[in-house]
Amino acid sequence: MVELSSSRGGIVVDIEDTSRKAQGLGRGTCYVRKSVAERLGRIQSSLERPFRLKIIDTFRPVSAQKEIWNQFFSQIKKDNPGIGDGKAGLETDRWVTNPYRITIPPHSTGGTLDLTIVDAKGNELDMGSPVNSMSRKSITMARLSGEQRMNRDMLIGAMSAEGFANYKGEWWHWSYGDWGWASAYGIKTARYGAASQK
C-alpha cells in the first residue's frame, strides 16, 4: 500500500467524509495498492488537459465499510416508510457491498476506488448522475445525453486501457486485483486480499 495524495501528477484526492474520518486521514490523502497508484498516474497523464482524475474513495477498512453500509440502510429505511429490514437490507446491498456477508469487501483490498473526472476549475464533469447516487442513471451503460455519454466514455476508456474493471451498477466504481476484477476478466483468483494502510 502507498499513499496517494493530491500532489501526485494532478490527481485530485477528495475522500468522502465517512471513509476519511474512519481512517483518520487528512484531507487530500488516501491509500491504494502500489500497482493501482502507478496505473492512476498513467491514466492522469493520458487525459487531455485540463481534465484530471478526482478520487472519491479508495481503501477503507472493514469497520468503515460497516459504517457506510449502515448509513445507506438507515437512509433507505427513512426514504421508504414501512419497508421491512430484510427488504431494506437487500436494497442496501445493491449499492454497498455488505461487510456482514462478504469477508473482504472490495474497498478493503486497496485495489478498488470510486472516482470521476474534473475540469480545470475542479468541477466534476456531468456524468449523468453524481457519484454514490442511488439512481438508474448510475448504471454504467445507462441512457444519457450526448455530453454525459461522452464524459462517461472518457472515464471508461481511460480506466479500461489500464486494466481496471468496472462494477456495472456504478459508473464511478473501478477495481484492479480484487475479486470483482478477477471475475470481470475471467481470472480464477484475485491478486489482492485484505489490506492495511500500514
N, C-alpha and C positions, 0 to 999 in steps of 0.2 A: 504494500500500500504506500502511496505517495500523496503528499499534499498538493492539491490543485488550488491555485488562487487566481484572483483577478489580474495578477501581474504576469500571467503566463500567456504571452503572444496575442493579447487582445481578447481572450476569452473572458466573459463576464460571469462571475460566480455570485449568485444571489440565492442562497439556500433558504427554502421555506422555513418559517419560524419554528414549527413543532420539531422538525428534524434537527435544526441547528441548535436549539436550546437543549434538546435531549442529549446531544453530544458535547455540549459546552463549547461549541465552535464560535470563533469570532466571525464577524461579517466578512464576506469575500473569501471564505476558506471552506474547503471540503476535502474528502479523501476518496481516492479511486485506486484501482489496481494500476501498476506502472504501465502495463500494455494499453490500458484504456486511456491514460493520460497521453501516451505517445500518439495514439490514434486521434484523439481530440485535437492535439497540436497540428497534425497533418490536415485534419478537416478544416480547422480555422484558417490555415494557410491556403487552402483550396478555395475558400469562399471569396467571391468578388467583393471588392471594397465598395461600400463601407460596412458590409454585413459582418456580424460577429455572433458566435455561439453564446447563448445565455444558459448557464447550468442552474436548474431549479432545485434538483435534489440528486444525490448520489448515494454513497454508502450511508446506511443507517443501521444501528444495532437493532436486535430483535425487540428490545424494550421500546424504542422509538416507533417501530413498526406496529406494535400493540397499541401504542397511544394514538397513532394515526387511524388505525382500524376502528378503535373505539369512538373516535371523533366522527368518522363517517357514519358509523352505526347510529350514533346519537342524532346526527343530522337527518338521516333517513327516517328515524322514528318521529322526529319533530315535524318533518315535511309531510308525513303520511299518518295522520292520527288514526289509531285503531289497528295499524299493521302489527301483526304478531312478531315476536322476537325471531322466530325461525325464518320467516319471510324477509324480515329486515336484515338478518344475517346473510342470507343468500344474495340480496341486493347489494349489500356492502361488499361481498366477495367479488362482485362484478367489477368493482372499482379499486379495491385494495386487496393485495394478497393477504389471506387470513393467516396470521402468525400462530394461531391456536391450532391450525390444521397442517400447515406446511412447516417442516422442521427448519429449513433455511430459506426464508423469503428472498427473492431476487435482490432487493436493495441491500440485504445483509451480506452479499458476496463481494461487494466493491466493484462489481462488473456491470451494474445496472444504473441507469441515470434517466432523469427527466430533464428535457431541455427544449429550447426553442431558438429562434434567430431574432436578433435585434438590429435596428438601423444605427446610423452614426450618432443619433441622439440617445440611444439606449431604449427606444420604443420597440416593443415586441411587434413583429410583423403580424398581420392579420392571417391567422391560420384557420379561421372558421369557428373556432371555439378557444377559450382560454385554457391554459394548462390546468389540469385537475378538474375540468368541468365535467359534470355528470350529464352529458348531452349526447344525442345521436350524432352530432357533428364531431364528437371526439373520436369516432371510429376513423381509422387512418384513411380509408378509401371512401369516406362519406361524400355525398354530392355537395359541391361547394361552388362559389362564384369563381370566375376565371382567375382573379388575383389571388384569392385564397388558395386555390389549387396550385397555382404557380409557386406561391410561397412554401406550401407544404411539400411540393415535389422537390424544391431546392433542398429542404432538410432531408427528405427521403433519399435523394440521390447522393448527398454528401455522406450520410451515415452508412448507407448500404455499400458505398465504394470502399469503406474501411472495415467492412465485415461485421458491422453491428446488425442485430436482428431487432425488428420492431414487434411490440405487442399490438396486434391489430385493433384492439379496442381502445387504444390511447395513442394518438399520433406522436405524442411527446415522449413516450416510454421506449427506451432503447437499451439493449444489453449486448455484452460481449463476455463469453466464457461461462455464463450461468446456465441453469437447466433450460430456460426458455430459449436461449441462443442455440444450445445443443439441439433441442427439438426442432427449431426452425431450419437448421442446416442438416438435419438427419445424422447428427453425431451421437454416438451411443452414450458418451459420458461428458458431463460438464467439466470444464477446466478448473472452475473455482467453486469451493465450498464456502463455509462461513469465514468472514474476515474480521479483523480488528484494526482500528486506526493506528495501533501501536506496532 
